[in-house]
Amino acid sequence: MVDNTYHGWTNHSTWMVGLWFNDGFDKHSGSELEADDYRNWVWNYLEDNTEITGFVADVVTGFLASVNWIELADHVRDANKLEGADA
């Protein structure tokens, strides 16, 4: 069996979205957002950037298809709980 995890995340795509969008996700600090909320947030970001077209858009779409959005939502929720415990 092949291990496709990446830096402790489900896969490279999930890690990469968490890395690049973490600051945006942090703006929802204290919110109980679900996986679909994060998925929609990233897709809306991409739709607002109209220079992402053609081949690049197809690659990004494929890349985002493998993101574990539930893991990202859980990670933000857990991080927010830890920050609250430290305060």
N, C-alpha and C positions, 0 to 999 in steps of 0.2 A: 504494500500500500504506500502511495506517495503522500508525503506530508507537504501540503501547499500553504501552510501557515506562514505568516510573515511578521516578524518582530512581535510575536504574541497575538496577532490579529488573525482572523479567519483566513485572509488572503491579502495579496498586495493591493488590490483595489480598495478594500476596506481601510487598510492602513493609510493609503494615499489620500483618500477623501477625508479621513479623520485628521491627517496632518495639515492639509491645505485649507480645510473649512473649520478647523477647531475654533478659531477666533469668532467666526460667525455663530457657531453653535453656542459658544460661551455667552453671547448676547441674550440667549434664552435661559440664562442662569435662573434657577429656581422654578422654571417651568417644567411641567410634566409632559413634554412633547413625545410623540410616538414616532416609530420608524418612518411612517408615511410623511410626517411633518418634515423630517430631515431630507428625505428623498425629494419632496416637492421643493424644499428650499434650494437644494443643489440644482435641480432642473430649472427652476425659475432663474437662478443665477446664470445658467448657461443660455437660456432663451434671451436674457437681457444683453448678452454679448453676441451681437449679430455677426461678428467676424468669424465665429466658429461655424463653418459651413463645409459642405462636401465631404472629402475624405476624413478630415479631422473630426467632423461631427459624427461620422459613422464609427470612427475609432473610439471616441469618447462614449458614445451610446453603448457600444459593446463592453467597454471598460466598466461603465456604471451598472451594467446588468449583473455583474458578479459581486457588487457591494453588499455586504451584510448590514442592512440598515438597522435591523434590530440590535445588533451588537453595538453600532454607533450610538443609538438612542440610550441603551443601557449604560454605555461608557460615560456619556454626558451626565446622565442621571446619577450614577455612582460618584462621579467627580464632584458634582454639585453637593451631594450629601456629605462628602468628605470635607469640602470647603466650609459647609455649615457647621460641621462638628468642630472644626479648628477655630471658628470665629468666637 
